[in-house]
Amino acid sequence: MLDILKALLPSICVGLLFWYVFRNIVRADRNEREQVDKYYSEIDVSEVDDNPRTDVKMTATKTSDYEKSEHGKGNAPRSHG
């Protein structure tokens, strides 16, 4: 039984390392997207506030332009080739 554990231990360790690295990559990507969306929404609001001649009113949206694109989570047409 100890021989089996010795044989599987390197594979288990590499698998855990792989999982840990990719989990952190996905979390970092999610946090970066949230910060970018926040940044662009602040720029949009500040541009409207700085220009008193505009009658554009900012409205909150739940989907970003990225999510609406074919790479995001939106309903853009996808090819199934």
C-alpha positions in Angstrom: 0.0 0.0 0.0 2.9 2.4 0.8 4.4 1.7 -2.6 1.1 2.8 -4.3 1.0 6.0 -2.3 4.7 6.8 -3.2 3.8 6.3 -6.9 0.7 8.5 -6.8 2.1 11.3 -4.6 4.0 13.2 -7.3 0.9 13.2 -9.6 -1.4 14.3 -6.8 1.0 17.2 -5.9 1.3 18.3 -9.5 -2.5 18.2 -9.8 -3.0 20.3 -6.7 -0.4 22.8 -7.9 -2.2 23.0 -11.3 -5.5 23.5 -9.6 -4.1 26.2 -7.3 -2.4 28.2 -10.1 -5.5 28.1 -12.4 -7.8 29.1 -9.6 -5.7 32.1 -8.9 -5.6 33.0 -12.6 -9.4 32.9 -12.9 -9.8 34.9 -9.7 -7.3 37.6 -10.9 -9.1 37.8 -14.3 -12.5 38.2 -12.6 -11.1 40.9 -10.3 -9.4 42.7 -13.2 -12.6 42.7 -15.3 -14.6 44.2 -12.4 -12.0 46.9 -11.9 -11.9 47.7 -15.6 -15.7 48.0 -15.7 -15.7 50.2 -12.6 -13.0 52.4 -14.2 -14.9 52.8 -17.5 -18.2 53.5 -15.7 -16.5 56.2 -13.6 -15.0 57.8 -16.8 -18.4 57.8 -18.5 -20.1 59.4 -15.5 -17.3 62.1 -15.1 -17.4 63.0 -18.8 -21.2 63.6 -18.6 -20.8 65.6 -15.4 -18.1 67.8 -16.9 -20.2 68.7 -19.9 -23.2 70.8 -18.8 -24.5 71.2 -22.4 -25.3 67.5 -22.8 -28.7 66.1 -21.9 -27.5 62.5 -21.8 -28.4 60.7 -18.6 -26.3 57.8 -17.4 -28.3 54.6 -16.6 -27.0 51.6 -14.9 -26.5 48.5 -17.0 -25.9 45.0 -15.9 -23.9 43.8 -18.9 -20.6 45.2 -20.1 -19.6 45.7 -23.7 -17.3 42.7 -23.3 -20.2 40.5 -22.2 -22.2 41.6 -25.2 -19.4 40.6 -27.5 -19.0 37.2 -29.0 -16.2 36.5 -26.4 -18.4 37.3 -23.5 -21.5 35.9 -21.9 -24.0 37.7 -24.1 -26.3 36.4 -26.7 -24.1 37.1 -29.7 -24.3 34.6 -32.5 -21.8 31.8 -32.2 -20.7 29.5 -35.0 -20.8 25.8 -34.3 -18.4 24.6 -36.9 
